[in-house]
Amino acid sequence: MTEAPPAGSGTAESGGGTPRRRAVGVLLGVALVALAADLATKQLALSSLTGRGPVSLLGGTVYLTLTRNSGAAWSIGSDHTWVFPLITIGVIAWIAWMALRLRSLPWAVSLGLVLGGALGNLTDRIFRAPGHFVGHVVDMVSLFDPYGQVWPVFNLADSSLVCGVVLAVLLELTGRQRDGSRATAERSGDETPAGQRERA
């Protein structure tokens, strides 16, 4: 009879991949770094760009221009600011549920980026003017145009969210599961003829 590994031995749990505690730790670490960087860049933008016109960088490829957005991209939904904190809280709850089966470091990074970005903008919605849960998000980066006519003005939280979602899509396309397994390996095992599996 094979003995079960002792508790806390640090071996991968069922499903393969990284132990869940380590994966969740990476998720939280990435989220905290993304949140701290977002809050720091917003404070820097408020202190250095208030009262100034757009600052051109890289020959006009990037502009730093301080804006306060009550809606989503291109100010969509600006008359319903209160909806966005509710959506964000839903996203945070979804990530917490996903973490229950999390044993993949790439997925931990992806979910951590999404969580950090969501918390960064949620902080603005809750604590910034004009009031709790209707606060305006601080944005400061505009591409190819100083006033967001080509691409919506965004912040580091938005970038974190986009990078996390793109990484999640890539992980799904390559068959990487949140529990550390590979979907392609599972399918190839299912397609093995029954006779061969019995001989194995």
C-alpha positions as CSV (number, residue, x, y, z in Angstrom):
1,M,0.0,0.0,0.0
2,T,1.3,3.4,-0.9
3,E,1.5,5.8,2.0
4,A,-0.1,9.2,1.5
5,P,2.3,12.2,1.5
6,P,2.3,14.0,4.8
7,A,0.3,17.2,5.1
8,G,2.1,20.3,4.1
9,S,4.8,18.4,2.2
10,G,4.6,21.0,-0.6
11,T,3.9,18.4,-3.3
12,A,1.4,19.3,-6.1
13,E,-2.2,18.5,-5.2
14,S,-4.7,16.6,-7.3
15,G,-4.9,18.0,-10.8
16,G,-1.1,18.5,-11.0
17,G,0.7,21.8,-11.1
18,T,1.7,24.1,-8.3
19,P,0.3,23.7,-4.8
20,R,-2.8,26.0,-4.4
21,R,-1.3,28.0,-1.5
22,R,1.7,29.0,-3.6
23,A,-0.5,29.9,-6.6
24,V,-2.8,32.0,-4.5
25,G,0.2,33.7,-3.0
26,V,1.4,34.6,-6.5
27,L,-2.0,35.9,-7.4
28,L,-2.2,38.1,-4.3
29,G,1.4,39.3,-4.8
30,V,0.8,40.3,-8.4
31,A,-2.5,42.0,-7.5
32,L,-0.8,44.1,-4.7
33,V,2.1,45.2,-6.9
34,A,-0.3,46.2,-9.7
35,L,-2.6,48.1,-7.2
36,A,0.4,49.9,-5.5
37,A,1.8,50.9,-8.9
38,D,-1.5,52.2,-10.1
39,L,-2.1,54.2,-7.0
40,A,1.4,55.7,-7.1
41,T,1.2,56.7,-10.8
42,K,-2.2,58.3,-10.2
43,Q,-0.9,60.3,-7.3
44,L,2.1,61.3,-9.4
45,A,-0.2,62.4,-12.3
46,L,-2.3,64.5,-9.9
47,S,0.7,66.2,-8.4
48,S,2.6,66.9,-11.7
49,L,-0.1,67.2,-14.4
50,T,-2.8,69.2,-12.6
51,G,-3.2,72.6,-14.4
52,R,-0.9,71.6,-17.2
53,G,-1.5,70.8,-20.8
54,P,-0.7,67.4,-22.4
55,V,2.9,66.4,-22.2
56,S,4.2,64.8,-25.5
57,L,6.5,61.7,-25.3
58,L,8.1,59.6,-28.0
59,G,7.5,62.2,-30.7
60,G,3.8,62.3,-30.1
61,T,3.2,58.6,-29.8
62,V,2.3,58.9,-26.2
63,Y,0.8,61.9,-24.3
64,L,0.4,62.4,-20.6
65,T,-2.9,64.3,-20.0
66,L,-4.8,64.3,-16.8
67,T,-8.5,63.4,-17.1
68,R,-11.2,62.2,-14.6
69,N,-13.5,59.6,-16.1
70,S,-16.9,58.9,-14.7
71,G,-17.6,56.1,-17.2
72,A,-15.8,53.4,-19.0
73,A,-13.7,53.7,-22.2
74,W,-14.6,56.8,-24.2
75,S,-16.7,57.8,-21.2
76,I,-19.3,55.2,-22.0
77,G,-21.9,54.9,-19.2
78,S,-20.8,58.2,-17.6
79,D,-24.4,58.8,-16.4
80,H,-24.5,55.5,-14.6
81,T,-21.2,55.6,-12.6
82,W,-22.7,53.6,-9.7
83,V,-22.9,50.5,-12.0
84,F,-19.2,50.1,-12.4
85,P,-18.3,49.4,-8.7
86,L,-21.0,46.7,-8.7
87,I,-19.5,45.1,-11.8
88,T,-16.0,45.3,-10.2
89,I,-17.2,43.7,-7.0
90,G,-18.7,40.9,-9.2
91,V,-15.3,40.4,-10.9
92,I,-13.5,40.2,-7.6
93,A,-16.0,37.6,-6.3
94,W,-15.4,35.6,-9.5
95,I,-11.6,35.7,-9.0
96,A,-12.1,34.5,-5.4
97,W,-14.1,31.6,-6.7
98,M,-11.5,30.8,-9.4
99,A,-8.8,30.7,-6.7
100,L,-10.4,27.7,-5.1
101,R,-9.0,25.5,-7.9
102,L,-6.0,27.5,-8.7
103,R,-2.7,25.6,-9.1
104,S,-1.2,27.2,-12.2
105,L,1.3,30.0,-11.9
106,P,0.5,31.5,-15.3
107,W,-3.2,31.6,-14.3
108,A,-2.2,33.1,-11.0
109,V,-0.3,36.0,-12.8
110,S,-3.3,36.5,-15.1
111,L,-5.9,36.7,-12.3
112,G,-3.6,38.8,-10.2
113,L,-3.3,41.4,-13.0
114,V,-7.0,41.5,-13.4
115,L,-7.6,41.7,-9.6
116,G,-5.0,44.5,-9.2
117,G,-6.5,46.5,-12.0
118,A,-10.0,46.0,-10.8
119,L,-9.0,47.1,-7.3
120,G,-7.2,50.2,-8.6
121,N,-10.2,51.6,-10.4
122,L,-12.6,50.5,-7.6
123,T,-10.5,52.6,-5.2
124,D,-11.2,55.6,-7.4
125,R,-14.9,54.8,-7.6
126,I,-15.2,54.6,-3.8
127,F,-12.9,57.3,-2.5
128,R,-12.5,60.0,-5.1
129,A,-14.8,63.0,-5.9
130,P,-17.7,63.5,-6.4
131,G,-18.6,60.9,-3.8
132,H,-18.6,57.3,-2.6
133,F,-19.3,54.7,-5.3
134,V,-19.6,57.5,-7.9
135,G,-16.0,58.7,-7.9
136,H,-14.3,59.5,-11.2
137,V,-11.3,57.4,-12.2
138,V,-8.0,59.2,-12.8
139,D,-6.6,58.6,-16.3
140,M,-3.4,60.0,-17.7
141,V,-2.1,58.1,-20.8
142,S,-3.3,58.9,-24.3
143,L,-2.0,57.3,-27.5
144,F,-1.4,59.2,-30.7
145,D,-3.5,62.1,-29.7
146,P,-3.4,64.4,-26.6
147,Y,-7.1,64.1,-25.8
148,G,-8.0,60.5,-26.4
149,Q,-9.5,60.9,-29.9
150,V,-7.6,57.8,-31.3
151,W,-7.6,55.6,-28.2
152,P,-9.3,56.1,-24.8
153,V,-7.2,57.8,-22.2
154,F,-6.2,55.1,-19.7
155,N,-4.2,54.4,-16.5
156,L,-2.0,51.6,-15.2
157,A,-5.1,49.7,-13.7
158,D,-6.6,49.6,-17.2
159,S,-3.3,48.2,-18.6
160,S,-3.1,45.6,-15.9
161,L,-6.7,44.5,-16.6
162,V,-6.0,44.2,-20.4
163,C,-2.8,42.3,-19.9
164,G,-4.5,39.9,-17.5
165,V,-7.4,39.2,-19.9
166,V,-5.0,38.8,-22.9
167,L,-2.9,36.3,-20.9
168,A,-6.1,34.4,-19.8
169,V,-7.2,34.1,-23.4
170,L,-3.8,32.8,-24.5
171,L,-3.8,30.2,-21.6
172,E,-7.3,29.1,-22.7
173,L,-6.2,28.8,-26.3
174,T,-3.2,26.7,-25.4
175,G,-5.3,24.4,-23.2
176,R,-3.7,25.3,-19.8
177,Q,-6.2,24.8,-17.0
178,R,-6.4,26.6,-13.7
179,D,-5.7,23.4,-11.8
180,G,-2.3,23.1,-13.6
181,S,-3.4,20.4,-16.0
182,R,-3.5,20.5,-19.8
183,A,-6.7,20.1,-21.7
184,T,-4.9,18.7,-24.8
185,A,-3.3,15.9,-22.7
186,E,-6.7,15.0,-21.3
187,R,-8.3,14.9,-24.8
188,S,-5.4,12.8,-26.2
189,G,-5.9,10.3,-23.3
190,D,-9.6,10.1,-24.0
191,E,-8.9,9.4,-27.7
192,T,-6.6,6.4,-26.9
193,P,-8.3,3.2,-28.1
194,A,-9.7,1.1,-25.2
195,G,-7.6,-2.0,-26.2
196,Q,-4.4,0.0,-25.9
197,R,-5.4,1.5,-22.5
198,E,-6.1,-2.0,-21.2
199,R,-2.7,-3.3,-22.4
200,A,-1.0,-0.3,-20.8
